[in-house]
Amino acid sequence: MQVILHNDDVLADPAGTQSFAEEALKKALHGMVERLTRVEIWVADENGEKGGPDDKRCSMEAHPRGRKPVGVRNHAADVPAAIRGAAKKLARALERELR
């Protein structure tokens, strides 16, 4: 499974965030990883410098082999929490889709 991370310059450490996202996906997706070709991740700060609660957004789109993509979105106070939440949502969505 290929993991592609896109961001709007909200990330101070893109390489570290890439590794974090890959680990979060592996934990959340358990045995489904082999059934996916790739997962695309978009991370954004919706309020920029203004800040605010839950202003970090993480969108994920999984591409299962032979099926349509499955997408989710999660908001949180920081990027790691947004990624973890999106990974959990993606796992639930894929479980429904791949049954």
N, C-alpha and C positions, 0 to 999 in steps of 0.2 A: 504494500500500500504506500503510495506516494502522498506526502503531506506538503501542501503548498500554502505558505503564509503570506498574506497581503496586509499592508498596514498603511495608515495615513500619517506616518512619522510620529505616532504616539509612543512607539517603542524605543526605549533607551538602549536596549540590548536585543536586537532582532535575532541574533544567533541563539542566545539563551532562551528567548521566548519560543523559538522554533523547537528547541529540545524539550522545553516544558510542555508545549502543545502535543508533541509526539507522544510523550509519556502519559499525559492526561487521556489522550485518545486510546492508547493501548490498554490502560486500566479500565476505561469506560466501555470499550467495545469488545473486550474479552475475545471470544471465538469468532467474531464477525469480521475481523481484520482481513482474513484470507478471502472474503467474499467481496472486498472493495478494491477498486483500481486506484482511487485517489480520494483525498479529502482536501477541499480548499477551505481556507480560513481567512476571514477578513476581520481585522481588529481596528476599531476607530474610537476616538474620543468625541462624543457628540457635542460637548459644550466647550471644547478647547480650553483656554486658560481660565475661563469663568468657573470651571469646576461644577460641583453639584453631585448629589447622591445618584448612584447608579448611572453615571454618564459614560462609562466604558461599555462599548458594544462589541460582541463577538458573534459573527455569523459563520456557520459551517454548512458546507454542502458536500455530502458523501455521494460517490458514484459507484453503486453496486454493479457488478458484472451483469450485463444483459438486462438491466432495469433502468428506470428513470432516476435521476438524481433526487436525493432527499435532503431538504434544507431546514435549518433551525436558526434561531436568534436568541441571544441571552444578553441581559444588561446586568452590570454589577458595579461596585465601587472601585474596583481595580482590575487590571488586565488578567492576572492569574485567576481570579474568581470568575470573571466573565468567560474565560476559556474552559474552566472546569464545569461551570454550569451548562455551557453549550455542548460540551462533550457528553454530559449526562443526558441532556435532551435529545441529542443525536442518537445515542444508544437506544433510548425508548422508541424514537421514531423508526429506527431501522428494525427493531424487534417486531414492530407492527407490520412494516413493509415486507420483511423477509420471511414471514410465517408461511 
